[in-house]
Amino acid sequence: MSILGRVRNKINEELYQRRRRREQQQLHNRDFTVISNDCWGAEVYKHFDLPFNTPFIGLMLMAPDFIELLRNPRYYLSQPLVFQEKSRYDMINELQKTHKHPFPVATLGDKVELQFLHYHSQEEAAAKWPRRVERINWDNLRVKFDGSKDFATPELVREFTKLPYQKLLLLEKPVAGVPEGVLVPDYTTNGMELFRRSLSHFDLLNWLQPKSA
């Protein structure tokens, strides 16, 4: 990386940390649960230096499974994890071959598959998942969906917009009939990186505020 590039990155990091400190002071709603289809949700808690009040940490779901879970989350999140030797998705099985370490794959109620991408063992996932499920604040949910990857279709995106949540839809490109999607011009499929890239395109603090606020 060039000297100019390093300087630019340092400035951007300083600006981000200033924003982070400011928003930490401004956030009053601190007991919320983010349901996210990838690691984007974990970055919200890190941004505000809050405990993970959600089981959706360090994992991902393919779009069809995520929407299925959102149709009846209380049911699926009451089901035990059932670990699988292989994923039902070929792309996940291929990822297992090139990932830095094997990661657990499990299902909830046979229909919803979870890929514990940042977990090293079934034992780790089995220990952390139920503990974090217990922390869910069902009265203060925020749901984020990336509608531009992992087998997302326009039909699934449109269904997501009709679900009864305080929600956020991130998109790489517009979807016909979906005006409420937040477009991220410098889009990436990496959920952790997408978090920072999305911050300038929507109001994070406002999204986290209760509807009555």
N, C-alpha and C positions, 0 to 999 in steps of 0.2 A: 504494500500500500504506500502511496506517495505521502510526502510530508503534508501536502494540502489535504489529502484524504483523512489523515490522522487528526489534523486540526479540526476539520469539519465534524468528524465523529465525536471529538472531545466537546465541541460546542453543543452539538445535538444532545449529548448525554447530560451536560450541565443544564440545558434548557428543560429536558425531561425531568430531571431530579427537582428542579424548582417547581415545575408544575405538580409533580407528585407530592411534594411537601405542602403546597398550597391546597390541593384537593383533599389531602388527609385532614387538614384543619377544617375544611368546609363540609365534609361528609358527616351528617348526623345519623343517617340510617346505617347502622353498623352490624345489624343482625339479619343478614339476607342470605339467600341461597341462590347461587348461579348454577343453572343446568346448561351445559355447553357440550357440543359434539366433539370438541377437541381441547387442547391445552390452553386455548384463549381464556377460558373461565378461571383457571388457576392464576393467570396473570392479573386478574382483577383483584384478587385477595392479596397478592404480593404488592400491587400498586398501593394499596391502602394499609399494608402491614397488618392484615387481619387473619385470624385462623380460618382454615379451610372448612367452612360450614356446608360442605357438599361432598358427595362421593365422586364427582366427576373431575378428578384430579389425576393427571399423568396418564390419561387414557383417551381413546377416541372411539367413535361409533360411525359406521357407514350411514349415509343419509336415510335410507329406507328403515334401518333399525332405530335411528334416532326419532324419526317421526312416529314410528310404531310405539316407542316408549312414551312419547308425549301424548298419545291418545289416551293412555291410562297409566300415568306414572305411579300412582299409589299402589296399583296392583303389581307392576313390574318390580318396583323397588322393595316390595315385601317378599319377593321370591329369592330363594338362595342362589348364590353363584354356582353354576355347574361348569366346571372346567372342561375344555375340549382339547383333543390332541391337535386338531387342525381347524382352521377357519373355514367358513362356508364361502369365503371370498378368495379367489386365486391370487389377487394382488397382495393380500395379507400374508398368504403362505409364501409368496415370493419375497416379500419384505423380511420375513423371518430369516431367510437365507443370507441377507446382506446387512441386517441390523447389527449394531455393535454387541448385542446380547439377545438371546431368545427371550421372548416376553409371553406372559400368559394370555390365553384367550378363553373367555367364558360366556355363557348365555344366561339370560334371565327369562324364565317362562318359555323356553324353546324358541322364541321369535326374535329376541333382542340379543345381539352379540356385542360384547365389549372387548376391545383390544387394549390390554394394559401395557401400553407401549413403553412407559418409563418405570415399570416394575421388573424386578429381577427373578421373581419366583411366584408360584401359586400361593405359597404360604404368606408372602408379603401382601399380595392382593387380598387374600382371604381375611387377613387381620385388619387391614385399613378400610376396606370397603364397608363392612357393617358398622364400624365405629363412626364413619363419616355419614352413613345413611341416617344414623340416629340424630345427627346434628341438623338435619334439614329443617328449615323454617317454612312450613307449608303455607303459612300466611304471608310470606314475604319472598316470593319466587321471582327470579329474573331468568329468562330463557334466551340463549343466543344460538343462532344456527348459521352456519356457513353454507349458503345455497349454491356454491360454485365448485364443489368437489365431492369426491367419494360417493359417486352414483346419484348425486342430487339431480332431480329432473324438474322442469317447470311445474309439473303437477304437484310434486312434493313441496316445492317452494310455495305455491299458492295455498296448499293445505296448511302449511305452517302459519301463514298470515292470518288464517281464520281461527287458529287455536286460541283459547281464552287465557292468555298469559300477558304479562308485561314483558314484551319480547324485543329482540334485536335481530334483524336479518342483515348479514353482510354478503355483498356480492362483488364479483369481479366485473360482471357485465349486467346490463339491465335484463330483467325478465318480463316478458309481455304480461300486462295486467297486474303488475306488482309495483305500484308507485312508491311503497313505503320502504323498499330495500335501500340500504346504505351502500353506495358504491365506493370501493377503495381502489383508486387508480394504480397505486403501487402494490397491488394485491399479491399475496403469497399464500400457498397452501399450508405453510408452517404456522400453526396456531399461536405459538409464542411470539413469533415475529409479527404476525398480523395484528396482535393486540396493539403494539405501539403504532403501527402504520395506520390503524383505524382511528386512533384517538383524535386526529385532526378533522375527522369527517362526521363525528356525531358527538353529542354532549353526554359524556359518561356520568357525570354527577346527576344530571337531570334524569337519566335512565334509571339510576339507582334510587331516586327519591320515591316515596310512596305516592300512589296515584292521587291521594287526597291532599298531598303537600302543595 
